[in-house]
Amino acid sequence: MAKITTQKLQEMKEQGIKISMTTAYDYPTAYMVDKAGIEIILVGDSLSMTVLGNDSTVPCTMEDMIHHIKPVVKGAPNPMIVGDMPFGSYNVSKEQAIANANRLMKEGGCDIIKLEGGKEMADTVKGIVDAGIPVMGHIGLTPQTVSKLGGFKVQGKGEEAAKAVLEDALLLQEAGASSLILEAIPEQLGKLITSKVSIPTIGIGGGRYCDGQVLVFHDMFGLFEKFIPKFVKQYLNLAPEIIKGLEAFKEDIRTEKFPEEKHVFGGIKEEELKRLY
Ligand code: KIV
């Protein structure tokens, strides 16, 4: 697979080829996602909850993001790598947003940045794009501002609310965003937005008509059990299997079944060590 670019994703939309995207936060996961031929990896601030153990994405810092983007870039040469702008890194001023977007690209090494928000972010998106950094928008349910939205609720329900999300999409496209995440909105609204914008839409609870779909890796493989949204499809349930493996490991140690002869090193005989005993 050749390196995926924003141009390639645009062609996929135009040809009606669905785009796949998942999160990764470390080298081995990125390596597997690349091997599976997935087009986009998001180093999402969801890592705040899935790997750092926080209750929300709000505490995630620029340092957390850069720390996790770096190994993903090393493990996955082919997919497009999206670096997520954490809460507080782009809502102070356009200059702050450009400076932090520069850091994700320069220090982290990602190909494009993502930020949450609609029309209120359009000017910031334009500033970042004008600075030479591609931007993926994220509208609908925006987890960083979930307290403002009143909880993890489907957005864009009803005509007025739907119109506002459509307007967000159009303004972000006009500002220069090269793709859009549509999170937790009614399927028909996802379909409408996808037909109205020329850039690719990637749904996460955005319905079947988006140009692509994204899921959080830890949700797909049963590695994060605190909360499983309706839009998640679980492909494997690994946590119980891993726990079983760890229990077996403990039992093997207690019963001296591990290590076996094949796991140990030779190279010196006990008699040779006699004087050292
Ligand atoms: O941080 C993340 O993983 C995300 C996805 C939910 C799209 O933003």
Residues whose N, C-alpha, C, O or C-beta is under 5 A from the ligand:
A	BS01	KIV	T23 G44 D45 S46 I204
